[in-house]
Structure formats: C-alpha cells, structure tokens
Amino acid sequence: MTGTQRIGLLGGSFNPAHGGHRRISLFVLRALELDEVWWLVSPGNPLKSREGMAPLTARVRSAMVQAKRAPIRVTAIERQLGTRYTVDTLKALQRRYSKREFVWLMGSDNLAQFHRWRDWRGIARQMPIAVVARPGYDAAAVASPAMAWLRRFSVPLSSFVNRGRWSAPTLVTLRFDPDERSATAIRRADPEWAKRFAGPPPRDQLTHRVISSAAQATAT
C-alpha cells in the first residue's frame, strides 16, 4: 500500500438513493480496501429521462440519509465544477484532489452502455474501473464494445488491492450478492417520495458549500 488515501467514486442520479446504494458501496469499500466512497449526485443525465427526476436537493438529502454513519461522502460537486461530461468531472477531481487515488465504480448495467459515454476510453485511461455484477446485465456487459476493449486490462482483485500505486487503464470485476432494490421501484411505489426530503438546501459533504437545485444537465 502507498499510504495515499484511496477513494471510490460512484456517480448516479440517486433518484432516490436507497439501501442498495449503501450496501454495494460498503461491499466495494471492503473489497478494494478503500478509505472512502464518494457519491457523485448528478445534476442531470441526458441518457435518462428527465420525467420523474426529483430536484437535486431532494436527491442529495436522500443520499445523505443512506450514507449516515458510513465512510461515504455525498457531493454534488459537478454543479460547482461546471463540468458537463463525466470524463471532465474526473479530470477536475484529480486536479483538485491530487494527493488521493481514485477508482471509478460502476455496475455491469453501466458497463453495457459505457461505449455511449463521451470519451469513455479517456475515462478508462484516467483511473482504474471497478465493475460490480448486477443481475440481468452481465451478458450485455460482457458483449459490449467497451468490454471488448477493456478486457485486456483486467486484473484479479487480489492483484489490484495489493499493488502499489494504481495505474490506468485497469479493470477489476467484483462479484456481489444481488440486491433487488431499485430507484425505479421506489418511485413507482411512492411517486411523491421527494416531498419527504424537502427543506433548506443541504450542505455538500465534500466541498461544504450549500447545494441549490438550479437547473443544469450533466452528460455521461
């Protein structure tokens, strides 16, 4: 180990955040021996419908509830950085937090469409990627154009954890007991869920700035 703080980055809409997000984050934190996981709550994602997307402040508040008493920080730093694409967000984070090492966390559902993201190879060259198996998506992920390119950079979990300084491109795949919870199901069962998270704008747990719900779309 290098002694450098190692951070897992999990991006998403968190519309809303739920126990599955927490469970998978704690699993990855232990498996990769991370110091923290940062939840990057996206202002908006054009690959997802804006219909039914709750205000940013409600989504952040729901994430903060799920992250309580865990080494998880909830941040809407993309809003403050003014970045539109994930590749630019990650570059900005590496510049701002240059003394930390990062690994990008994604489910196999995201890997299946990773090739649609702006400069996805650039993301892979910036930092290691850890992919967590997700029920129903593994076959599509394995057959995806991104996996065809990333497969040559795949390393075993033990090798990844025990290496010194992290390098990229690197892909590590984690097997995880399926978690059936989903934000879609929560919204379907409780369309008014965001009202429970109304209140004053929350304070970002990473930058400590107040978060507003001003409109901004963020792409992947």
N, C-alpha and C positions, 0 to 999 in steps of 0.2 A: 504494500500500500504506500501511497505517496505522502499521506498526511494532509493532502488537499481535500477540502470539503467537496463531496460528490452529491450532485443534485439530479433527481429525476424530474423531467418536465412532462406534464400531462396536460395537453390542450383539449378544449372542447367547449360546447355551448353550456353544459351543466344546466339543462332546461327541463327539470331541475336537477341539482346534484342529489345523489341518493346513496344508500348504504353500499351498493355495488362499487361505486367510485372509491369509497373509503377502503373497502375490503381489498380491492385489486391494488390500490396504492400501497397499503401496508404489506401485502404479499410481495410486491416488487421491491419495496424498501428493504425487506429482509433478504430476499433472494439475491439482490445485487449489492447488498451491504452499503446502502446509501445513507447519507446523513439526513436528507430531507427530500420530500417531493413537493414541487410547486405546481399548483393547479392554475393554469393559464385560462381564465374565463374569457372566451372570445366575445368581442362586441357584436359580432355577427359573422355568419359564414354563408357565402353565396352558393355553396354546394348543398345547403339545406334551405328548405322553405322558410320564409320569414313569417308565414302564417303560424300563429301559435307560439311565437318566440316571445318570452317574457322580457320585461325590462332588465337591463344589465344589473341594476342594483338588486333586484329580486333574485336573480340567478347567483350573484355573488353571496348574498345573505344565505341562500340555501346551501351553498358550498361551505360557508363558514360554520354552519350548524353541523354538517357532516365531518368537518375537519377538526372539531374540538378535541382537545387533549391528545392530539396525534402530531407527529413531526411533519405536518402538512401546512404549507402556506398558500393562502388564496390570494390571487392577484389578477387585476385587470390591466396589467402593465402595457398591453398592446395599445390601449387607449392613450396612455401617456406617451408612449414611444412614437405614436402616429404611423405605425407600420401597417401595411395592408396585407402582406403575404407572410406566411409562416417562415419562409427562408430569411426574410428581412428581420423578422422578430428575433429569430435565433441569433443572427449576426449581432444585433443590437444588445442582446443579453450577454453574449460572450464578451463584447467590448466593455459593457458596464460592470460585469462581474468576472473580470479576467482571472481572478485568483481561485475560481471554482471550476470544477469539471462537470460537464453536463452529459446526460443521456436522454434522448428523446424517446418517450414511451408511447406506444400505440397498440390498439387491439388489431387482431387479424382482419376485422372489418375495414379498418382504415388502410391497412396494407393492400387490400384488394383493389382500392381505388387510388393508391398513393401516386400512381403514374399520371393522374389528372392534376396533381398539385403543381403549382408554379415552381420550376427548377427543383424538382424532387431529388435529383442526383446531387444538387448543391447542398440540400439538407443532409443527405447521407454523408457527404464529404466534410460537413461541419462538425458533426458529433456522432457518437455511436447511437444505434437504434435498438431498442428492446421491444420485441413484439410479443404480446400476450395472446395466447389462443382464445378465441371466442366462438361459442357454439354456432354452427351453421355457416361460418365464414372461412374456415380453414382451407377448404378445397379451392375456393375462389382466390384466396391469398396465395396459395402455392402456385396456382396457374397464372398469376398476374404478371404483367410486364415488369413491374418493379421487382418482384421476387426473382425473375429470371436474371436480372442484373445484380441484385443484392446477394444472391445465393453464394457467389464466390467469396464473399466477405464474412460468411457465417462462422462463428466460433462457439465452442461449448461454453456453458455457463461457468464452469469452474475456471476455465482459462480466462474468461472475461473478468471475473471477480478478482483473480489473483495476479493479474498483470499489473505492471507499474503504472506509468502514465497512460491514460486512454488515448487511442488513436481512432481515426475515421478514414474511410468507411469501415464500420464493424457492425455486424448484425448478430444479436443473440435472441434466441427464441425461448420463451418461458411457457411451461405447461401449467395450467391453473384450473382448479375445480370450477366448473361452470357456475356462474352467478346469473340467475334468470331475471333479476331486476333490470328494469329499463326505464328511461325517462319517458319514452313514448307511452308505456303502460300507465305510468303515474299520471301523465297528462290526460289520458283517456278516462281514467277513473276519477280524476279530480281536475276538471278544466280550470277551476278558479284557484289552483294551488298558490299562484304568485301573490294573491291577496294576503296570505299568511305571512309574507316576508316584506310587507310594506313598512315604511318608516323612514327615518332620516338616512341620507346617503351613508353607506358604510365606509370605513377607512381601510385602504389597501394594506394587507398584511406584509407586503414586501417593500413598498415604497412609502407607506404610511401617509399617503395622500388620500383625500376624500374622493370617492368614486361617484360620478354622476351617470345619468342614463342618457346623455346626449347621443343622438343617432350617429353611428359610424359602422360601416360594413367592413369586415375583415375577411380576406380570402385565405385559402389554403395554398 
